[in-house]
Amino acid sequence: MYYQIMTSKYTKNLTDILAMLWSIEKDLNLINYKENEKKIYYTIACIISQTGSCNITDVINESGYSRSTVYKTIKKFESANLIVLKQSNIDKREFNLILAT
């Protein structure tokens, strides 16, 4: 089996990125959330960044988590004032997700 040793520059870059991610999670109050919950938050942020809007169905399709897991997590984020739910003007059964500031 062949293993390649990480270069010190790569290791430094990786630790810098991890430190930055930890800082962002701290600033956003995501530190105490589970990894799957953080992934759902980041999925919402990525979808909004790429398309300008995001709804619950988008998150389910993109994250791969069940509707139940996504919905419970979104409700948790809403209770913590991390996101705002706004009913869609196009489909009244759907809610758009807005990242709170």
N, C-alpha and C positions, 0 to 999 in steps of 0.2 A: 504494500500500500504506500502511496506517495503523498506526503504532506508538504505543503508549501508554507513556509514561515512568513507571517505578516511582517511587512517592513515597518520600521519605526514611524515613518511618515504616515502610512496607512493607519497604524494604531493611534497616532496622535489625532488624525482627522476623525476617526471613529469616536474617540473619547470626547472630542470637541462637539461633535454632532449629538452624542448622547447627553452631554451637559446642557446643550442648547435645548434639546427636547425636554429634559427634566425642568429647566427654567420656564419653558412655555407652559408645561403642565401645571407647574406651581402658580404661574400668573393667571391661568384660566381656572384654577381650583379643580383640576382633574386628578391631582395626586392620589386621592383616596378612592378613586373609581377602579373597578376591575379592568383588566386588559381588553375584554370584549366591549365594555362600555366606552373605553377610550377609542377603540376602533370605530365604533358607531359615530362618535363625535367627529373624528377625523374624516370619516366618510361623508358626513353632512358638510363639513367645511370644504372638502375637495369638490363635491358636486356643485355647491354654490359657486366656488371659484371657477369651475369649468363652464357651467351653464347659466349662472345668474340666479338660479332658484333650485329648490329642493323640496320634495315631498316625501312622505313616509314610504310610499311604494318605491321611489328611487333608492332610498336607503336599504330597503329589504333586498332589492335586486342587486345592488352594488356590493353590499357587505356580505351577503350569503347567510345572514342570520334569519331566524324565523320571524314571522310577523309579531308573534308574542314577545320575543326577546327585544326586538327593535322598539315596539310600542312601550313596553315597561321601562326601557332605558330612556326613551324620549320623555316619558312622564316624569322620570327621576330628574332629568336635566331641566325640564320645565319647572319643577318644584324648587330646584336650586337656582333658578333664574339664569341658566346658561343658554337656553333657547326659548324662543317664543313661537307658539303655534298660531297660525292665521288661516282661517278657512279659505279654500281656493275659490276664486270668482268663477272659474271655469267648471269645476266639478265639486259640488257642495259636499260630496262624500269624502273629499281629500283635504288634507291640511298641508300648507306650506310651512317649512321650518325656517326660522330666522335666527341667526346667531346673536345672542344678546351681547351688549358691550358693557 
